[in-house]
Each structure stands twice: as C-alpha cells, then as structure tokens.
Amino acid sequence: MTRDELVRQIAYKTGITIKEAKNIVQITFDSITESLSNGEKVKISGFGTFSTKKRGAFKTKNPMTGDILDIPEHIKPVFEPSKKLKEKVNKSNAT
C-alpha cells in the first residue's frame, strides 16, 4: 500500500475529503518522526512501537567496486509489531 492508497482508503472509510485525509496522514507521520528525533518511543496500542536504535560503526564492502567502506555510528528507526498485529498477519497469511 502506498501513501496515496492509504489516503484514499482513509477518505473513503471516514467520508472526509482526500485533502483532509492527506493532511491527517502527513501530520501523523510528522508527529512520529518528531518524537523519534527527540529520542521518544511511539507506542500505538494493538499495532506496535516505533523507536530508535544506535548502530555502532562498522566496515562493509561495496559489492560493485570491492572498496571497503567505513560506516559511522548512527541511529536508525525501528518498528516492533504488537502481538495483536503479528497474530492478525499470521492468521491472514495462514491460508
């Protein structure tokens, strides 16, 4: 599902305009991004938790050139699905 498909689905299911749904989606993503940027976790009950994780520096090899690259320490966003979401996904894909 793309962002535009999500916007259309929200508009359809709620009866709001595409423009209103697009604003809601953007505000939601901006709020999650801002919280993560501030080092906060975002817990959405029944869905999952967005958080950040520090990844240490490491070396890797460029598969195209063979050059060794130094990747500096960085913080990456992570998502941990809730038990409820995992169960729904597994139930849907079990058939």
DSSP file (Angstrom, degrees, kcal/mol; ACC not computed):
  #  RESIDUE AA STRUCTURE BP1 BP2  ACC     N-H-->O    O-->H-N    N-H-->O    O-->H-N    TCO  KAPPA ALPHA  PHI   PSI    X-CA   Y-CA   Z-CA
    1    1 A M              0   0    0      0, 0.0     2,-0.1     0, 0.0     3,-0.0   0.000 360.0 360.0 360.0 131.3    0.0    0.0    0.0
    2    2 A T     >  -     0   0    0      1,-0.1     4,-2.2     0, 0.0     5,-0.2  -0.417 360.0-103.3 -90.4 171.0    1.4    3.4   -0.9
    3    3 A R  H  > S+     0   0    0      1,-0.2     4,-2.5     2,-0.2     5,-0.2   0.921 123.5  51.2 -59.5 -44.5    0.8    6.7    0.9
    4    4 A D  H  > S+     0   0    0      1,-0.2     4,-2.5     2,-0.2    -1,-0.2   0.881 109.0  50.4 -62.6 -38.4   -1.7    7.8   -1.7
    5    5 A E  H  > S+     0   0    0      2,-0.2     4,-2.4     1,-0.2    -1,-0.2   0.899 110.3  50.3 -65.8 -39.5   -3.6    4.5   -1.4
    6    6 A L  H  X S+     0   0    0     -4,-2.2     4,-2.5     2,-0.2    -2,-0.2   0.924 110.4  49.9 -62.3 -44.8   -3.7    5.0    2.4
    7    7 A V  H  X S+     0   0    0     -4,-2.5     4,-2.6     1,-0.2    -2,-0.2   0.932 111.7  48.0 -59.5 -47.3   -5.0    8.5    2.0
    8    8 A R  H  X S+     0   0    0     -4,-2.5     4,-2.6     1,-0.2    -1,-0.2   0.899 111.6  50.1 -62.5 -40.3   -7.8    7.3   -0.4
    9    9 A Q  H  X S+     0   0    0     -4,-2.4     4,-2.7     2,-0.2    -1,-0.2   0.910 111.3  48.1 -65.9 -41.9   -8.8    4.5    2.0
   10   10 A I  H  X S+     0   0    0     -4,-2.5     4,-1.8     2,-0.2     6,-0.4   0.932 113.2  48.2 -62.9 -45.0   -9.0    6.8    4.9
   11   11 A A  H  X S+     0   0    0     -4,-2.6     4,-2.0    -5,-0.2     5,-0.5   0.924 114.2  46.5 -61.0 -44.8  -11.1    9.3    2.9
   12   12 A Y  H  < S+     0   0    0     -4,-2.6    -2,-0.2     1,-0.2    -1,-0.2   0.928 115.2  44.6 -63.8 -47.0  -13.4    6.6    1.7
   13   13 A K  H  < S+     0   0    0     -4,-2.7    -1,-0.2     1,-0.2    -2,-0.2   0.745 123.4  34.6 -74.2 -23.1  -13.9    4.9    5.1
   14   14 A T  H  < S-     0   0    0     -4,-1.8    -1,-0.2    -5,-0.2    -2,-0.2   0.622 100.2-124.3-106.4 -15.9  -14.4    8.1    7.0
   15   15 A G     <  +     0   0    0     -4,-2.0    -3,-0.2     1,-0.3     2,-0.1   0.600  66.5 130.2  81.4  10.5  -16.2   10.3    4.5
   16   16 A I        -     0   0    0     -5,-0.5    -1,-0.3    -6,-0.4    -2,-0.1  -0.461  64.3 -89.8 -89.5 169.8  -13.7   13.1    4.6
   17   17 A T     >  -     0   0    0     -2,-0.1     4,-2.5     1,-0.1     5,-0.2  -0.324  30.2-114.3 -75.8 161.3  -12.1   14.7    1.6
   18   18 A I  H  > S+     0   0    0      1,-0.2     4,-2.9     2,-0.2     5,-0.2   0.907 118.8  54.2 -58.3 -42.5   -8.8   13.4    0.0
   19   19 A K  H  > S+     0   0    0      1,-0.2     4,-2.0     2,-0.2    -1,-0.2   0.912 109.4  46.4 -60.5 -43.8   -7.2   16.7    1.1
   20   20 A E  H  > S+     0   0    0      2,-0.2     4,-2.2     1,-0.2    -1,-0.2   0.917 113.6  48.5 -65.0 -42.9   -8.3   16.3    4.7
   21   21 A A  H  X S+     0   0    0     -4,-2.5     4,-2.6     1,-0.2    -2,-0.2   0.899 109.5  53.0 -64.1 -40.2   -7.1   12.7    4.7
   22   22 A K  H  X S+     0   0    0     -4,-2.9     4,-2.4     1,-0.2    -1,-0.2   0.905 109.4  49.3 -61.8 -41.4   -3.8   13.7    3.2
   23   23 A N  H  X S+     0   0    0     -4,-2.0     4,-2.7     2,-0.2    -1,-0.2   0.903 110.4  50.5 -63.8 -41.6   -3.3   16.3    6.0
   24   24 A I  H  X S+     0   0    0     -4,-2.2     4,-2.4     2,-0.2    -2,-0.2   0.926 111.7  47.2 -62.8 -45.5   -4.1   13.7    8.6
   25   25 A V  H  X S+     0   0    0     -4,-2.6     4,-2.6     2,-0.2     5,-0.2   0.928 113.6  48.3 -62.2 -45.0   -1.6   11.2    7.2
   26   26 A Q  H  X S+     0   0    0     -4,-2.4     4,-2.8     1,-0.2    -2,-0.2   0.919 112.0  48.4 -63.0 -44.1    1.1   13.9    6.9
   27   27 A I  H  X S+     0   0    0     -4,-2.7     4,-2.4     2,-0.2    -1,-0.2   0.898 111.5  51.3 -62.9 -40.2    0.5   15.1   10.5
   28   28 A T  H  X S+     0   0    0     -4,-2.4     4,-2.2    -5,-0.2    -2,-0.2   0.949 113.4  43.2 -61.3 -50.0    0.7   11.5   11.8
   29   29 A F  H  X S+     0   0    0     -4,-2.6     4,-2.7     1,-0.2    -2,-0.2   0.902 114.1  51.2 -64.5 -40.9    4.0   10.8   10.0
   30   30 A D  H  X S+     0   0    0     -4,-2.8     4,-2.6    -5,-0.2    -1,-0.2   0.900 110.2  49.8 -62.4 -40.3    5.4   14.2   11.1
   31   31 A S  H  X S+     0   0    0     -4,-2.4     4,-2.2     2,-0.2    -2,-0.2   0.909 112.1  46.8 -66.0 -42.8    4.4   13.5   14.7
   32   32 A I  H  X S+     0   0    0     -4,-2.2     4,-2.5     2,-0.2     5,-0.2   0.937 113.8  48.8 -63.1 -46.3    6.0   10.1   14.7
   33   33 A T  H  X S+     0   0    0     -4,-2.7     4,-2.5     1,-0.2    -2,-0.2   0.910 111.3  49.4 -60.5 -44.4    9.2   11.5   13.1
   34   34 A E  H  X S+     0   0    0     -4,-2.6     4,-1.4     2,-0.2    -1,-0.2   0.914 111.2  49.3 -63.2 -43.6    9.4   14.3   15.5
   35   35 A S  H  <>S+     0   0    0     -4,-2.2     5,-2.8     1,-0.2     3,-0.3   0.927 112.7  47.1 -62.1 -44.9    9.0   12.0   18.5
   36   36 A L  H ><5S+     0   0    0     -4,-2.5     3,-1.8     1,-0.2    -1,-0.2   0.895 108.7  55.2 -64.0 -39.5   11.7    9.6   17.2
   37   37 A S  H 3<5S+     0   0    0     -4,-2.5    -1,-0.2     1,-0.3    -2,-0.2   0.796 106.7  52.1 -62.9 -28.2   14.0   12.6   16.5
   38   38 A N  T 3<5S-     0   0    0     -4,-1.4    -1,-0.3    -3,-0.3    -2,-0.2   0.322 123.3-106.5 -89.3   6.8   13.6   13.6   20.2
   39   39 A G  T < 5S+     0   0    0     -3,-1.8     2,-0.2     1,-0.3    -3,-0.2   0.614  75.9 136.7  80.5  12.6   14.6   10.1   21.3
   40   40 A E      < -     0   0    0     -5,-2.8     2,-0.3    -6,-0.2    -1,-0.3  -0.591  51.9-125.9 -92.3 153.9   11.0    9.2   22.3
   41   41 A K        -     0   0    0     -2,-0.2     2,-0.5    10,-0.1    10,-0.2  -0.688  14.0-146.1 -89.8 151.3    9.2    5.9   21.6
   42   42 A V  E     -A   50   0A   0      8,-2.7     8,-2.8    -2,-0.3     2,-0.5  -0.950  16.0-169.7-120.6 109.1    5.8    6.0   19.9
   43   43 A K  E     -A   49   0A   0     -2,-0.5     2,-0.6     6,-0.2     6,-0.2  -0.877   6.8-172.5-103.6 123.4    3.5    3.2   21.1
   44   44 A I  E >>  -A   48   0A   0      4,-2.9     3,-2.5    -2,-0.5     4,-2.2  -0.939  30.4-123.1-116.0 107.3    0.3    2.5   19.2
   45   45 A S  T 34 S+     0   0    0     -2,-0.6     4,-0.0     1,-0.3    -2,-0.0  -0.182  92.7   9.1 -54.1 131.7   -1.8    0.0   21.1
   46   46 A G  T 34 S+     0   0    0      1,-0.1    -1,-0.3    35,-0.0    36,-0.0   0.423 129.1  59.3  79.1  -1.7   -2.7   -3.0   19.1
   47   47 A F  T <4 S-     0   0    0     -3,-2.5    35,-2.2     1,-0.2     2,-0.3   0.698 100.9 -97.6-121.2 -58.0   -0.3   -2.0   16.3
   48   48 A G  E  <  -AB  44  81A   0     -4,-2.2    -4,-2.9    33,-0.3     2,-0.4  -0.964  29.5 -76.2 158.9-173.9    3.3   -1.7   17.5
   49   49 A T  E     -AB  43  80A   0     31,-2.5    31,-2.8    -2,-0.3     2,-0.4  -0.976  23.5-155.8-126.3 128.2    6.1    0.5   18.8
   50   50 A F  E     +AB  42  79A   0     -8,-2.8    -8,-2.7    -2,-0.4     2,-0.3  -0.850  33.1 146.2 -95.1 135.6    8.3    2.8   16.8
   51   51 A S  E     - B   0  78A   0     27,-2.5    27,-3.1    -2,-0.4     2,-0.3  -0.874  40.7-107.0-151.9-175.8   11.7    3.5   18.5
   52   52 A T  E     - B   0  77A   0     -2,-0.3     2,-0.4    25,-0.3    23,-0.0  -0.878  21.1-162.5-122.0 157.5   15.3    4.2   17.6
   53   53 A K  E     - B   0  76A   0     23,-2.3    23,-2.7    -2,-0.3     2,-0.5  -0.999  20.4-125.8-140.8 134.5   18.4    2.1   18.0
   54   54 A K  E     - B   0  75A   0     -2,-0.4     2,-0.5    21,-0.2    21,-0.2  -0.677  22.8-159.2 -81.1 128.0   22.0    3.1   18.0
   55   55 A R  E     - B   0  74A   0     19,-3.7    19,-2.3    -2,-0.5     3,-0.1  -0.937  16.5-129.7-108.6 123.8   24.1    1.1   15.4
   56   56 A G        -     0   0    0     -2,-0.5    15,-0.0    17,-0.2    18,-0.0  -0.183  34.3 -84.5 -67.9 162.6   27.8    1.0   16.0
   57   57 A A        +     0   0    0     16,-0.1     2,-0.3    13,-0.0    -1,-0.1  -0.340  57.2 168.6 -64.2 147.9   30.4    1.9   13.4
   58   58 A F  E     -C   71   0B   0     13,-2.2    13,-3.3    -3,-0.1     2,-0.4  -0.978  31.9-117.2-155.6 165.9   31.3   -0.9   11.0
   59   59 A K  E     +C   70   0B   0     -2,-0.3     2,-0.3    11,-0.2    11,-0.2  -0.851  31.5 175.0-107.4 145.5   33.1   -1.7    7.8
   60   60 A T  E     -C   69   0B   0      9,-2.2     9,-3.6    -2,-0.4     2,-0.5  -0.944  27.8-116.3-143.5 165.1   31.4   -3.1    4.8
   61   61 A K  E     -C   68   0B   0     -2,-0.3     7,-0.2     7,-0.2     6,-0.1  -0.897  22.3-126.8-109.0 130.5   32.4   -4.0    1.2
   62   62 A N     >  -     0   0    0      5,-3.1     4,-3.0    -2,-0.5     5,-0.2  -0.648  18.3-151.4 -70.8 117.0   30.9   -2.2   -1.8
   63   63 A P  T  4 S+     0   0    0      0, 0.0    -1,-0.2     0, 0.0    -2,-0.0   0.750  91.5  50.2 -66.3 -22.7   29.7   -5.2   -3.9
   64   64 A M  T  4 S+     0   0    0      1,-0.1    -2,-0.0     3,-0.1    -3,-0.0   0.890 128.9  15.6 -80.9 -41.2   30.2   -3.2   -7.2
   65   65 A T  T  4 S-     0   0    0      2,-0.1     3,-0.1    -3,-0.0    -1,-0.1   0.656  90.2-127.7-109.2 -20.3   33.7   -1.9   -6.6
   66   66 A G     <  +     0   0    0     -4,-3.0     2,-0.0     1,-0.3    -2,-0.0   0.412  58.0 147.3  83.4  -2.8   35.1   -4.1   -3.8
   67   67 A D        -     0   0    0     -5,-0.2    -5,-3.1    -6,-0.1     2,-0.5  -0.356  51.6-120.1 -66.0 145.4   36.1   -1.0   -1.9
   68   68 A I  E     -C   61   0B   0     -7,-0.2     2,-0.4    -3,-0.1    -7,-0.2  -0.762  30.0-158.5 -86.5 129.6   36.0   -1.1    1.9
   69   69 A L  E     -C   60   0B   0     -9,-3.6    -9,-2.2    -2,-0.5     2,-0.7  -0.908  11.9-140.9-113.0 136.7   33.6    1.5    3.3
   70   70 A D  E     -C   59   0B   0     -2,-0.4   -11,-0.2   -11,-0.2   -13,-0.0  -0.868  16.4-161.9 -94.1 114.8   33.6    2.8    6.9
   71   71 A I  E     -C   58   0B   0    -13,-3.3   -13,-2.2    -2,-0.7     3,-0.1  -0.876  16.8-136.8 -97.3 118.9   30.1    3.3    8.1
   72   72 A P        -     0   0    0      0, 0.0   -17,-0.1     0, 0.0    -1,-0.0  -0.242  32.3 -80.6 -72.8 163.0   30.0    5.6   11.1
   73   73 A E        +     0   0    0    -16,-0.1     2,-0.3   -19,-0.0   -17,-0.2  -0.349  63.8 166.2 -56.6 139.4   27.9    5.1   14.2
   74   74 A H  E     -B   55   0A   0    -19,-2.3   -19,-3.7    -3,-0.1     2,-0.5  -0.971  37.3-114.1-153.8 166.5   24.3    6.1   13.5
   75   75 A I  E     -B   54   0A   0     -2,-0.3   -21,-0.2   -21,-0.2   -23,-0.0  -0.908  31.6-169.3-107.7 132.2   20.8    6.0   14.9
   76   76 A K  E     -B   53   0A   0    -23,-2.7   -23,-2.3    -2,-0.5     2,-0.2  -0.919  23.0-115.4-122.1 148.1   18.2    4.1   12.9
   77   77 A P  E     -B   52   0A   0      0, 0.0     2,-0.3     0, 0.0   -25,-0.3  -0.562  33.8-171.0 -77.4 144.4   14.4    3.9   13.3
   78   78 A V  E     -B   51   0A   0    -27,-3.1   -27,-2.5    -2,-0.2     2,-0.4  -0.957  12.8-152.0-133.6 154.4   13.0    0.5   14.2
   79   79 A F  E     -B   50   0A   0     -2,-0.3   -29,-0.2   -29,-0.2   -31,-0.0  -0.995   4.0-167.6-128.8 128.9    9.4   -0.9   14.4
   80   80 A E  E     -B   49   0A   0    -31,-2.8   -31,-2.5    -2,-0.4   -33,-0.1  -0.952  21.7-137.5-114.4 111.0    8.3   -3.7   16.7
   81   81 A P  E     -B   48   0A   0      0, 0.0   -33,-0.3     0, 0.0   -34,-0.1  -0.332  22.7-111.8 -67.0 149.2    4.9   -5.0   15.8
   82   82 A S     >  -     0   0    0    -35,-2.2     4,-2.4   -38,-0.1     5,-0.2  -0.303  25.7-109.5 -73.1 163.5    2.5   -5.8   18.7
   83   83 A K  H  > S+     0   0    0      1,-0.2     4,-2.5     2,-0.2     5,-0.2   0.899 120.8  54.2 -58.6 -41.1    1.5   -9.3   19.5
   84   84 A K  H  > S+     0   0    0      2,-0.2     4,-2.2     1,-0.2    -1,-0.2   0.908 109.0  46.8 -61.8 -44.2   -2.0   -8.5   18.2
   85   85 A L  H  > S+     0   0    0      2,-0.2     4,-2.5     1,-0.2     5,-0.2   0.919 111.7  51.1 -64.9 -43.5   -0.7   -7.3   14.8
   86   86 A K  H  X S+     0   0    0     -4,-2.4     4,-2.6     1,-0.2     5,-0.2   0.918 110.6  49.3 -58.9 -44.0    1.6  -10.3   14.5
   87   87 A E  H  X S+     0   0    0     -4,-2.5     4,-2.5     1,-0.2    -1,-0.2   0.914 111.4  48.6 -63.2 -43.2   -1.3  -12.6   15.2
   88   88 A K  H  X S+     0   0    0     -4,-2.2     4,-2.3     2,-0.2    -2,-0.2   0.912 113.4  47.0 -63.7 -42.7   -3.6  -10.9   12.6
   89   89 A V  H  X S+     0   0    0     -4,-2.5     4,-1.9     2,-0.2    -2,-0.2   0.924 114.5  46.5 -65.6 -44.4   -0.8  -11.0    9.9
   90   90 A N  H  X S+     0   0    0     -4,-2.6     4,-0.6    -5,-0.2    -2,-0.2   0.882 112.7  50.1 -66.3 -37.7   -0.1  -14.7   10.6
   91   91 A K  H >< S+     0   0    0     -4,-2.5     3,-0.6    -5,-0.2     4,-0.3   0.906 111.6  48.7 -65.6 -41.8   -3.8  -15.6   10.6
   92   92 A S  H 3< S+     0   0    0     -4,-2.3     3,-0.5     1,-0.2    -2,-0.2   0.846 116.1  42.8 -66.2 -35.1   -4.3  -13.8    7.3
   93   93 A N  H 3< S+     0   0    0     -4,-1.9    -1,-0.2     1,-0.2    -2,-0.2   0.422  92.1  84.7 -93.5   1.0   -1.3  -15.5    5.7
   94   94 A A    <<        0   0    0     -3,-0.6    -1,-0.2    -4,-0.6    -2,-0.1   0.687 360.0 360.0 -76.5 -17.8   -2.0  -19.0    7.0
   95   95 A T              0   0    0     -3,-0.5    -1,-0.2    -4,-0.3    -2,-0.1   0.473 360.0 360.0 -87.2 360.0   -4.4  -19.8    4.3
